């Protein structure tokens, strides 16, 4: 999930639906965003760069230090978003997404 500077993606129903599907399928979700023109990524597991730059403390420590820099306000925006309040361009999309979530997920 790429969170744009205005966190608009967290309020879009299609994006929320994709996140629901990812969670239902138990797939890992990585989040990426920027803050002050620098990119940041949240991952479940250490990345290859975490492994390469891990040093004596190990990849998990490098991952933790890297993820501390992720913009918290963007993470909060994504965690508080709901399908019930999400925006759609077409009402038909809203109806279809709610039906799929209720029936299949």
N, C-alpha and C positions, 0 to 999 in steps of 0.2 A: 504494500500500500504506500503510495507516494502522497504525502500530505503537503499540499501547496501552501504558500506563505499565508494565505487568508484562511486556511483550514476549511475551505469550501467543500472539498471532497468529503469531509466527514458529515456533511449535511445533505449529500446526494443519495437518493434511495438506491440507485443502481450500485453505487460503491458499497453501501451498507449490505445490500443483498449479496454481493460477491464475498464480503467478509463472513456473512452467515454461512454461505456454502463452504468456504474454506474451513470454518470451525466445525461444521457438521461432518465434513470429510476428514477431520482431524489432520489437516495439513498445517505445516508451519507457516506463519505469517511473519514477514519481515516488513518493517516500517522505515521509510526514508523521508527526510525533510531537510530543510536548510535553516540556518540561523546565522545572521550576519555574513551572508555569502559563503558559508562553509557547510558542506554536506555532512549529514549524520544518519546513522543507520542503527536500528534495533533489530537484533536477531536472537533466535532461541539458542543457537549454538555458536561457538566461536567461528569467525570467518577465517579463510586462509591467511589474511593479513594479520589477524590476531595470533595465529600460530607462528607466522614468520617473525613477528615482532614481540613475541611473548617474553623472552629473556628468562631469568631465573624463576620468576613468579608464575609462569605458565600462561597458556592461552586464555583461560577463564578470567584471570586477573586483568589481562589486557582488554578483553571483551568488556568487563565491568567498567574499567576506566573509560573506554571509548563510549560506552552507552550512557555514562553520567552526563555527557555533553549534549545528549539529545534534548531538543527544546521541550521542556515539560508542558508548556501551555499548549503545544500542538498534540502532545500525547493525551492530555486531559480532554481536549476537544474530540479526539477520536474515541475515547472511552465513555464519554457521556452522550454520544450520538445514538439515536434510536430510529428504527424504521417508522415508528408511529409519527415522528415529527420531521422525518426526512422530506426533502423536496424532490419533485419530479417535473419534467417538462410536459408530460402527457398523463392525464388521469387514468388512461387504460393501463399504463405501466404500473401505477400504484396498485390498481386492482389485481393485476396479474401477479405482481410480486407478493402481495399479501396472501393470495390464494396458494401460491407455491409454498410459501413458508408454512402456512397452516396445514396444508395437505401432506407435503413430502418431507418437510424437515422437522 
